[in-house]
Amino acid sequence: MAKKEQQAQSPELVQTKREWIESAAYFGAERFEVAGALFSETEQQPLAESHVKSRLNKYKGGV
């Protein structure tokens, strides 16, 4: 039997709404775009990078 190798995955980056807005350049976006995409999120709620990317993509008109 072949053993399944576990791939080491780095943990996903998690920051608050304010921190993501301030680091908008990380996504190649403007701060107002990130703020708009995360409008419905609370200020202190921890948000994962994948969630922010998804919301930003939808905000900019992506599917």
mmCIF file of the N, C-alpha and C atoms, coordinates in Angstrom:
data_MODEL
# 
_entry.id   MODEL 
# 
loop_
_atom_site.group_PDB 
_atom_site.id 
_atom_site.type_symbol 
_atom_site.label_atom_id 
_atom_site.label_alt_id 
_atom_site.label_comp_id 
_atom_site.label_asym_id 
_atom_site.label_entity_id 
_atom_site.label_seq_id 
_atom_site.pdbx_PDB_ins_code 
_atom_site.Cartn_x 
_atom_site.Cartn_y 
_atom_site.Cartn_z 
_atom_site.occupancy 
_atom_site.B_iso_or_equiv 
_atom_site.pdbx_formal_charge 
_atom_site.auth_seq_id 
_atom_site.auth_comp_id 
_atom_site.auth_asym_id 
_atom_site.auth_atom_id 
_atom_site.pdbx_PDB_model_num 
ATOM 1   N N  . MET A 1 1  ? 0.833   -1.188 0.000   1.00 0.00 ? 1  MET A N  1 
ATOM 2   C CA . MET A 1 1  ? 0.000   0.000  0.000   1.00 0.00 ? 1  MET A CA 1 
ATOM 3   C C  . MET A 1 1  ? 0.873   1.244  0.000   1.00 0.00 ? 1  MET A C  1 
ATOM 4   N N  . ALA A 1 2  ? 0.473   2.200  -0.764  1.00 0.00 ? 2  ALA A N  1 
ATOM 5   C CA . ALA A 1 2  ? 1.211   3.462  -0.816  1.00 0.00 ? 2  ALA A CA 1 
ATOM 6   C C  . ALA A 1 2  ? 0.735   4.371  0.310   1.00 0.00 ? 2  ALA A C  1 
ATOM 7   N N  . LYS A 1 3  ? 1.685   5.027  0.906   1.00 0.00 ? 3  LYS A N  1 
ATOM 8   C CA . LYS A 1 3  ? 1.350   5.962  1.986   1.00 0.00 ? 3  LYS A CA 1 
ATOM 9   C C  . LYS A 1 3  ? 0.994   7.308  1.383   1.00 0.00 ? 3  LYS A C  1 
ATOM 10  N N  . LYS A 1 4  ? 0.002   7.921  1.939   1.00 0.00 ? 4  LYS A N  1 
ATOM 11  C CA . LYS A 1 4  ? -0.357  9.269  1.511   1.00 0.00 ? 4  LYS A CA 1 
ATOM 12  C C  . LYS A 1 4  ? 0.552   10.257 2.217   1.00 0.00 ? 4  LYS A C  1 
ATOM 13  N N  . GLU A 1 5  ? 1.183   11.075 1.433   1.00 0.00 ? 5  GLU A N  1 
ATOM 14  C CA . GLU A 1 5  ? 2.053   12.088 2.022   1.00 0.00 ? 5  GLU A CA 1 
ATOM 15  C C  . GLU A 1 5  ? 1.228   13.327 2.326   1.00 0.00 ? 5  GLU A C  1 
ATOM 16  N N  . GLN A 1 6  ? 1.434   13.824 3.498   1.00 0.00 ? 6  GLN A N  1 
ATOM 17  C CA . GLN A 1 6  ? 0.737   15.043 3.874   1.00 0.00 ? 6  GLN A CA 1 
ATOM 18  C C  . GLN A 1 6  ? 1.572   16.238 3.451   1.00 0.00 ? 6  GLN A C  1 
ATOM 19  N N  . GLN A 1 7  ? 0.923   17.124 2.770   1.00 0.00 ? 7  GLN A N  1 
ATOM 20  C CA . GLN A 1 7  ? 1.616   18.330 2.328   1.00 0.00 ? 7  GLN A CA 1 
ATOM 21  C C  . GLN A 1 7  ? 1.535   19.372 3.433   1.00 0.00 ? 7  GLN A C  1 
ATOM 22  N N  . ALA A 1 8  ? 2.673   19.960 3.706   1.00 0.00 ? 8  ALA A N  1 
ATOM 23  C CA . ALA A 1 8  ? 2.716   21.026 4.708   1.00 0.00 ? 8  ALA A CA 1 
ATOM 24  C C  . ALA A 1 8  ? 2.159   22.295 4.084   1.00 0.00 ? 8  ALA A C  1 
ATOM 25  N N  . GLN A 1 9  ? 1.084   22.773 4.631   1.00 0.00 ? 9  GLN A N  1 
ATOM 26  C CA . GLN A 1 9  ? 0.469   23.990 4.128   1.00 0.00 ? 9  GLN A CA 1 
ATOM 27  C C  . GLN A 1 9  ? 0.658   25.102 5.143   1.00 0.00 ? 9  GLN A C  1 
ATOM 28  N N  . SER A 1 10 ? 1.029   26.252 4.643   1.00 0.00 ? 10 SER A N  1 
ATOM 29  C CA . SER A 1 10 ? 1.185   27.369 5.552   1.00 0.00 ? 10 SER A CA 1 
ATOM 30  C C  . SER A 1 10 ? -0.204  27.846 5.974   1.00 0.00 ? 10 SER A C  1 
ATOM 31  N N  . PRO A 1 11 ? -0.339  28.269 7.207   1.00 0.00 ? 11 PRO A N  1 
ATOM 32  C CA . PRO A 1 11 ? -1.656  28.729 7.668   1.00 0.00 ? 11 PRO A CA 1 
ATOM 33  C C  . PRO A 1 11 ? -2.079  29.984 6.908   1.00 0.00 ? 11 PRO A C  1 
ATOM 34  N N  . GLU A 1 12 ? -3.365  30.093 6.706   1.00 0.00 ? 12 GLU A N  1 
ATOM 35  C CA . GLU A 1 12 ? -3.894  31.228 5.960   1.00 0.00 ? 12 GLU A CA 1 
ATOM 36  C C  . GLU A 1 12 ? -3.798  32.504 6.801   1.00 0.00 ? 12 GLU A C  1 
ATOM 37  N N  . LEU A 1 13 ? -3.469  33.591 6.143   1.00 0.00 ? 13 LEU A N  1 
ATOM 38  C CA . LEU A 1 13 ? -3.332  34.876 6.806   1.00 0.00 ? 13 LEU A CA 1 
ATOM 39  C C  . LEU A 1 13 ? -4.698  35.373 7.256   1.00 0.00 ? 13 LEU A C  1 
ATOM 40  N N  . VAL A 1 14 ? -4.801  35.759 8.515   1.00 0.00 ? 14 VAL A N  1 
ATOM 41  C CA . VAL A 1 14 ? -6.048  36.263 9.093   1.00 0.00 ? 14 VAL A CA 1 
ATOM 42  C C  . VAL A 1 14 ? -5.758  37.619 9.725   1.00 0.00 ? 14 VAL A C  1 
ATOM 43  N N  . GLN A 1 15 ? -6.568  38.613 9.348   1.00 0.00 ? 15 GLN A N  1 
ATOM 44  C CA . GLN A 1 15 ? -6.420  39.962 9.889   1.00 0.00 ? 15 GLN A CA 1 
ATOM 45  C C  . GLN A 1 15 ? -7.801  40.558 10.102  1.00 0.00 ? 15 GLN A C  1 
ATOM 46  N N  . THR A 1 16 ? -7.845  41.709 10.783  1.00 0.00 ? 16 THR A N  1 
ATOM 47  C CA . THR A 1 16 ? -9.114  42.402 10.979  1.00 0.00 ? 16 THR A CA 1 
ATOM 48  C C  . THR A 1 16 ? -9.451  43.201 9.721   1.00 0.00 ? 16 THR A C  1 
ATOM 49  N N  . LYS A 1 17 ? -10.680 43.666 9.670   1.00 0.00 ? 17 LYS A N  1 
ATOM 50  C CA . LYS A 1 17 ? -11.147 44.465 8.536   1.00 0.00 ? 17 LYS A CA 1 
ATOM 51  C C  . LYS A 1 17 ? -10.238 45.679 8.328   1.00 0.00 ? 17 LYS A C  1 
ATOM 52  N N  . ARG A 1 18 ? -9.905  46.382 9.373   1.00 0.00 ? 18 ARG A N  1 
ATOM 53  C CA . ARG A 1 18 ? -9.057  47.581 9.290   1.00 0.00 ? 18 ARG A CA 1 
ATOM 54  C C  . ARG A 1 18 ? -7.690  47.229 8.730   1.00 0.00 ? 18 ARG A C  1 
ATOM 55  N N  . GLU A 1 19 ? -7.105  46.120 9.180   1.00 0.00 ? 19 GLU A N  1 
ATOM 56  C CA . GLU A 1 19 ? -5.783  45.710 8.697   1.00 0.00 ? 19 GLU A CA 1 
ATOM 57  C C  . GLU A 1 19 ? -5.821  45.372 7.206   1.00 0.00 ? 19 GLU A C  1 
ATOM 58  N N  . TRP A 1 20 ? -6.900  44.720 6.756   1.00 0.00 ? 20 TRP A N  1 
ATOM 59  C CA . TRP A 1 20 ? -7.007  44.406 5.322   1.00 0.00 ? 20 TRP A CA 1 
ATOM 60  C C  . TRP A 1 20 ? -7.158  45.680 4.493   1.00 0.00 ? 20 TRP A C  1 
ATOM 61  N N  . ILE A 1 21 ? -7.918  46.632 4.984   1.00 0.00 ? 21 ILE A N  1 
ATOM 62  C CA . ILE A 1 21 ? -8.094  47.894 4.255   1.00 0.00 ? 21 ILE A CA 1 
ATOM 63  C C  . ILE A 1 21 ? -6.754  48.609 4.130   1.00 0.00 ? 21 ILE A C  1 
ATOM 64  N N  . GLU A 1 22 ? -5.991  48.620 5.207   1.00 0.00 ? 22 GLU A N  1 
ATOM 65  C CA . GLU A 1 22 ? -4.692  49.294 5.184   1.00 0.00 ? 22 GLU A CA 1 
ATOM 66  C C  . GLU A 1 22 ? -3.671  48.581 4.309   1.00 0.00 ? 22 GLU A C  1 
ATOM 67  N N  . SER A 1 23 ? -3.863  47.300 4.073   1.00 0.00 ? 23 SER A N  1 
ATOM 68  C CA . SER A 1 23 ? -2.930  46.548 3.221   1.00 0.00 ? 23 SER A CA 1 
ATOM 69  C C  . SER A 1 23 ? -3.549  46.228 1.862   1.00 0.00 ? 23 SER A C  1 
ATOM 70  N N  . ALA A 1 24 ? -4.355  47.133 1.339   1.00 0.00 ? 24 ALA A N  1 
ATOM 71  C CA . ALA A 1 24 ? -5.042  46.928 0.058   1.00 0.00 ? 24 ALA A CA 1 
ATOM 72  C C  . ALA A 1 24 ? -4.072  46.671 -1.091  1.00 0.00 ? 24 ALA A C  1 
ATOM 73  N N  . ALA A 1 25 ? -2.905  47.267 -1.035  1.00 0.00 ? 25 ALA A N  1 
ATOM 74  C CA . ALA A 1 25 ? -1.917  47.077 -2.105  1.00 0.00 ? 25 ALA A CA 1 
ATOM 75  C C  . ALA A 1 25 ? -1.517  45.610 -2.240  1.00 0.00 ? 25 ALA A C  1 
ATOM 76  N N  . TYR A 1 26 ? -1.643  44.849 -1.189  1.00 0.00 ? 26 TYR A N  1 
ATOM 77  C CA . TYR A 1 26 ? -1.349  43.415 -1.205  1.00 0.00 ? 26 TYR A CA 1 
ATOM 78  C C  . TYR A 1 26 ? -2.197  42.710 -2.270  1.00 0.00 ? 26 TYR A C  1 
ATOM 79  N N  . PHE A 1 27 ? -3.413  43.211 -2.473  1.00 0.00 ? 27 PHE A N  1 
ATOM 80  C CA . PHE A 1 27 ? -4.330  42.645 -3.465  1.00 0.00 ? 27 PHE A CA 1 
ATOM 81  C C  . PHE A 1 27 ? -4.295  43.408 -4.791  1.00 0.00 ? 27 PHE A C  1 
ATOM 82  N N  . GLY A 1 28 ? -3.472  44.429 -4.866  1.00 0.00 ? 28 GLY A N  1 
ATOM 83  C CA . GLY A 1 28 ? -3.448  45.254 -6.074  1.00 0.00 ? 28 GLY A CA 1 
ATOM 84  C C  . GLY A 1 28 ? -4.718  46.074 -6.192  1.00 0.00 ? 28 GLY A C  1 
ATOM 85  N N  . ALA A 1 29 ? -5.236  46.495 -5.061  1.00 0.00 ? 29 ALA A N  1 
ATOM 86  C CA . ALA A 1 29 ? -6.497  47.233 -5.028  1.00 0.00 ? 29 ALA A CA 1 
ATOM 87  C C  . ALA A 1 29 ? -6.313  48.539 -4.263  1.00 0.00 ? 29 ALA A C  1 
ATOM 88  N N  . GLU A 1 30 ? -7.299  49.393 -4.401  1.00 0.00 ? 30 GLU A N  1 
ATOM 89  C CA . GLU A 1 30 ? -7.325  50.641 -3.642  1.00 0.00 ? 30 GLU A CA 1 
ATOM 90  C C  . GLU A 1 30 ? -8.002  50.369 -2.292  1.00 0.00 ? 30 GLU A C  1 
ATOM 91  N N  . ARG A 1 31 ? -7.688  51.202 -1.319  1.00 0.00 ? 31 ARG A N  1 
ATOM 92  C CA . ARG A 1 31 ? -8.267  51.013 0.010   1.00 0.00 ? 31 ARG A CA 1 
ATOM 93  C C  . ARG A 1 31 ? -9.784  51.105 -0.019  1.00 0.00 ? 31 ARG A C  1 
ATOM 94  N N  . PHE A 1 32 ? -10.342 52.004 -0.831  1.00 0.00 ? 32 PHE A N  1 
ATOM 95  C CA . PHE A 1 32 ? -11.795 52.141 -0.888  1.00 0.00 ? 32 PHE A CA 1 
ATOM 96  C C  . PHE A 1 32 ? -12.448 50.886 -1.473  1.00 0.00 ? 32 PHE A C  1 
ATOM 97  N N  . GLU A 1 33 ? -11.740 50.175 -2.353  1.00 0.00 ? 33 GLU A N  1 
ATOM 98  C CA . GLU A 1 33 ? -12.287 48.944 -2.927  1.00 0.00 ? 33 GLU A CA 1 
ATOM 99  C C  . GLU A 1 33 ? -12.376 47.853 -1.865  1.00 0.00 ? 33 GLU A C  1 
ATOM 100 N N  . VAL A 1 34 ? -11.335 47.711 -1.072  1.00 0.00 ? 34 VAL A N  1 
ATOM 101 C CA . VAL A 1 34 ? -11.352 46.716 0.000   1.00 0.00 ? 34 VAL A CA 1 
ATOM 102 C C  . VAL A 1 34 ? -12.403 47.094 1.036   1.00 0.00 ? 34 VAL A C  1 
ATOM 103 N N  . ALA A 1 35 ? -12.495 48.369 1.370   1.00 0.00 ? 35 ALA A N  1 
ATOM 104 C CA . ALA A 1 35 ? -13.502 48.829 2.330   1.00 0.00 ? 35 ALA A CA 1 
ATOM 105 C C  . ALA A 1 35 ? -14.908 48.538 1.811   1.00 0.00 ? 35 ALA A C  1 
ATOM 106 N N  . GLY A 1 36 ? -15.143 48.769 0.539   1.00 0.00 ? 36 GLY A N  1 
ATOM 107 C CA . GLY A 1 36 ? -16.451 48.480 -0.055  1.00 0.00 ? 36 GLY A CA 1 
ATOM 108 C C  . GLY A 1 36 ? -16.762 46.998 -0.052  1.00 0.00 ? 36 GLY A C  1 
ATOM 109 N N  . ALA A 1 37 ? -15.779 46.196 -0.372  1.00 0.00 ? 37 ALA A N  1 
ATOM 110 C CA . ALA A 1 37 ? -15.970 44.745 -0.412  1.00 0.00 ? 37 ALA A CA 1 
ATOM 111 C C  . ALA A 1 37 ? -16.266 44.179 0.974   1.00 0.00 ? 37 ALA A C  1 
ATOM 112 N N  . LEU A 1 38 ? -15.696 44.794 2.003   1.00 0.00 ? 38 LEU A N  1 
ATOM 113 C CA . LEU A 1 38 ? -15.871 44.299 3.369   1.00 0.00 ? 38 LEU A CA 1 
ATOM 114 C C  . LEU A 1 38 ? -16.863 45.129 4.173   1.00 0.00 ? 38 LEU A C  1 
ATOM 115 N N  . PHE A 1 39 ? -17.693 45.898 3.487   1.00 0.00 ? 39 PHE A N  1 
ATOM 116 C CA . PHE A 1 39 ? -18.623 46.813 4.143   1.00 0.00 ? 39 PHE A CA 1 
ATOM 117 C C  . PHE A 1 39 ? -19.476 46.137 5.213   1.00 0.00 ? 39 PHE A C  1 
ATOM 118 N N  . SER A 1 40 ? -19.973 44.950 4.944   1.00 0.00 ? 40 SER A N  1 
ATOM 119 C CA . SER A 1 40 ? -20.894 44.296 5.879   1.00 0.00 ? 40 SER A CA 1 
ATOM 120 C C  . SER A 1 40 ? -20.200 43.553 7.025   1.00 0.00 ? 40 SER A C  1 
ATOM 121 N N  . GLU A 1 41 ? -18.891 43.522 7.011   1.00 0.00 ? 41 GLU A N  1 
ATOM 122 C CA . GLU A 1 41 ? -18.143 42.833 8.074   1.00 0.00 ? 41 GLU A CA 1 
ATOM 123 C C  . GLU A 1 41 ? -17.932 43.769 9.259   1.00 0.00 ? 41 GLU A C  1 
ATOM 124 N N  . THR A 1 42 ? -17.844 43.203 10.460  1.00 0.00 ? 42 THR A N  1 
ATOM 125 C CA . THR A 1 42 ? -17.600 44.027 11.639  1.00 0.00 ? 42 THR A CA 1 
ATOM 126 C C  . THR A 1 42 ? -16.122 44.395 11.722  1.00 0.00 ? 42 THR A C  1 
ATOM 127 N N  . GLU A 1 43 ? -15.812 45.448 12.448  1.00 0.00 ? 43 GLU A N  1 
ATOM 128 C CA . GLU A 1 43 ? -14.446 45.969 12.530  1.00 0.00 ? 43 GLU A CA 1 
ATOM 129 C C  . GLU A 1 43 ? -13.444 44.977 13.103  1.00 0.00 ? 43 GLU A C  1 
ATOM 130 N N  . GLN A 1 44 ? -13.800 44.280 14.150  1.00 0.00 ? 44 GLN A N  1 
ATOM 131 C CA . GLN A 1 44 ? -12.850 43.416 14.853  1.00 0.00 ? 44 GLN A CA 1 
ATOM 132 C C  . GLN A 1 44 ? -12.949 41.944 14.481  1.00 0.00 ? 44 GLN A C  1 
ATOM 133 N N  . GLN A 1 45 ? -13.820 41.615 13.557  1.00 0.00 ? 45 GLN A N  1 
ATOM 134 C CA . GLN A 1 45 ? -13.964 40.215 13.140  1.00 0.00 ? 45 GLN A CA 1 
ATOM 135 C C  . GLN A 1 45 ? -12.735 39.767 12.372  1.00 0.00 ? 45 GLN A C  1 
ATOM 136 N N  . PRO A 1 46 ? -12.121 38.649 12.755  1.00 0.00 ? 46 PRO A N  1 
ATOM 137 C CA . PRO A 1 46 ? -10.971 38.147 11.987  1.00 0.00 ? 46 PRO A CA 1 
ATOM 138 C C  . PRO A 1 46 ? -11.431 37.609 10.637  1.00 0.00 ? 46 PRO A C  1 
ATOM 139 N N  . LEU A 1 47 ? -10.748 38.040 9.578   1.00 0.00 ? 47 LEU A N  1 
ATOM 140 C CA . LEU A 1 47 ? -11.127 37.641 8.219   1.00 0.00 ? 47 LEU A CA 1 
ATOM 141 C C  . LEU A 1 47 ? -9.953  36.948 7.543   1.00 0.00 ? 47 LEU A C  1 
ATOM 142 N N  . ALA A 1 48 ? -10.209 35.812 6.944   1.00 0.00 ? 48 ALA A N  1 
ATOM 143 C CA . ALA A 1 48 ? -9.182  35.052 6.249   1.00 0.00 ? 48 ALA A CA 1 
ATOM 144 C C  . ALA A 1 48 ? -8.904  35.685 4.882   1.00 0.00 ? 48 ALA A C  1 
ATOM 145 N N  . GLU A 1 49 ? -7.680  35.523 4.422   1.00 0.00 ? 49 GLU A N  1 
ATOM 146 C CA . GLU A 1 49 ? -7.256  36.076 3.142   1.00 0.00 ? 49 GLU A CA 1 
ATOM 147 C C  . GLU A 1 49 ? -8.147  35.591 2.004   1.00 0.00 ? 49 GLU A C  1 
ATOM 148 N N  . SER A 1 50 ? -8.498  34.322 1.974   1.00 0.00 ? 50 SER A N  1 
ATOM 149 C CA . SER A 1 50 ? -9.324  33.786 0.891   1.00 0.00 ? 50 SER A CA 1 
ATOM 150 C C  . SER A 1 50 ? -10.711 34.430 0.882   1.00 0.00 ? 50 SER A C  1 
ATOM 151 N N  . HIS A 1 51 ? -11.247 34.722 2.062   1.00 0.00 ? 51 HIS A N  1 
ATOM 152 C CA . HIS A 1 51 ? -12.548 35.381 2.160   1.00 0.00 ? 51 HIS A CA 1 
ATOM 153 C C  . HIS A 1 51 ? -12.472 36.804 1.594   1.00 0.00 ? 51 HIS A C  1 
ATOM 154 N N  . VAL A 1 52 ? -11.422 37.510 1.948   1.00 0.00 ? 52 VAL A N  1 
ATOM 155 C CA . VAL A 1 52 ? -11.242 38.883 1.466   1.00 0.00 ? 52 VAL A CA 1 
ATOM 156 C C  . VAL A 1 52 ? -11.066 38.887 -0.055  1.00 0.00 ? 52 VAL A C  1 
ATOM 157 N N  . LYS A 1 53 ? -10.260 37.971 -0.573  1.00 0.00 ? 53 LYS A N  1 
ATOM 158 C CA . LYS A 1 53 ? -10.057 37.875 -2.031  1.00 0.00 ? 53 LYS A CA 1 
ATOM 159 C C  . LYS A 1 53 ? -11.374 37.618 -2.743  1.00 0.00 ? 53 LYS A C  1 
ATOM 160 N N  . SER A 1 54 ? -12.164 36.711 -2.209  1.00 0.00 ? 54 SER A N  1 
ATOM 161 C CA . SER A 1 54 ? -13.451 36.375 -2.806  1.00 0.00 ? 54 SER A CA 1 
ATOM 162 C C  . SER A 1 54 ? -14.388 37.580 -2.811  1.00 0.00 ? 54 SER A C  1 
ATOM 163 N N  . ARG A 1 55 ? -14.490 38.260 -1.678  1.00 0.00 ? 55 ARG A N  1 
ATOM 164 C CA . ARG A 1 55 ? -15.367 39.434 -1.571  1.00 0.00 ? 55 ARG A CA 1 
ATOM 165 C C  . ARG A 1 55 ? -14.898 40.559 -2.489  1.00 0.00 ? 55 ARG A C  1 
ATOM 166 N N  . LEU A 1 56 ? -13.580 40.757 -2.575  1.00 0.00 ? 56 LEU A N  1 
ATOM 167 C CA . LEU A 1 56 ? -13.028 41.801 -3.421  1.00 0.00 ? 56 LEU A CA 1 
ATOM 168 C C  . LEU A 1 56 ? -13.292 41.494 -4.896  1.00 0.00 ? 56 LEU A C  1 
ATOM 169 N N  . ASN A 1 57 ? -13.151 40.241 -5.279  1.00 0.00 ? 57 ASN A N  1 
ATOM 170 C CA . ASN A 1 57 ? -13.426 39.830 -6.649  1.00 0.00 ? 57 ASN A CA 1 
ATOM 171 C C  . ASN A 1 57 ? -14.879 40.111 -7.026  1.00 0.00 ? 57 ASN A C  1 
ATOM 172 N N  . LYS A 1 58 ? -15.814 39.768 -6.137  1.00 0.00 ? 58 LYS A N  1 
ATOM 173 C CA . LYS A 1 58 ? -17.241 40.036 -6.379  1.00 0.00 ? 58 LYS A CA 1 
ATOM 174 C C  . LYS A 1 58 ? -17.504 41.527 -6.435  1.00 0.00 ? 58 LYS A C  1 
ATOM 175 N N  . TYR A 1 59 ? -16.873 42.282 -5.561  1.00 0.00 ? 59 TYR A N  1 
ATOM 176 C CA . TYR A 1 59 ? -17.061 43.738 -5.514  1.00 0.00 ? 59 TYR A CA 1 
ATOM 177 C C  . TYR A 1 59 ? -16.617 44.395 -6.821  1.00 0.00 ? 59 TYR A C  1 
ATOM 178 N N  . LYS A 1 60 ? -15.527 43.892 -7.377  1.00 0.00 ? 60 LYS A N  1 
ATOM 179 C CA . LYS A 1 60 ? -15.001 44.462 -8.624  1.00 0.00 ? 60 LYS A CA 1 
ATOM 180 C C  . LYS A 1 60 ? -15.740 43.966 -9.859  1.00 0.00 ? 60 LYS A C  1 
ATOM 181 N N  . GLY A 1 61 ? -16.760 43.124 -9.657  1.00 0.00 ? 61 GLY A N  1 
ATOM 182 C CA . GLY A 1 61 ? -17.552 42.672 -10.792 1.00 0.00 ? 61 GLY A CA 1 
ATOM 183 C C  . GLY A 1 61 ? -17.242 41.280 -11.263 1.00 0.00 ? 61 GLY A C  1 
ATOM 184 N N  . GLY A 1 62 ? -16.415 40.572 -10.538 1.00 0.00 ? 62 GLY A N  1 
ATOM 185 C CA . GLY A 1 62 ? -16.100 39.186 -10.892 1.00 0.00 ? 62 GLY A CA 1 
ATOM 186 C C  . GLY A 1 62 ? -17.230 38.258 -10.492 1.00 0.00 ? 62 GLY A C  1 
ATOM 187 N N  . VAL A 1 63 ? -17.119 37.036 -10.871 1.00 0.00 ? 63 VAL A N  1 
ATOM 188 C CA . VAL A 1 63 ? -18.163 36.069 -10.554 1.00 0.00 ? 63 VAL A CA 1 
ATOM 189 C C  . VAL A 1 63 ? -17.732 35.198 -9.408  1.00 0.00 ? 63 VAL A C  1 
# 
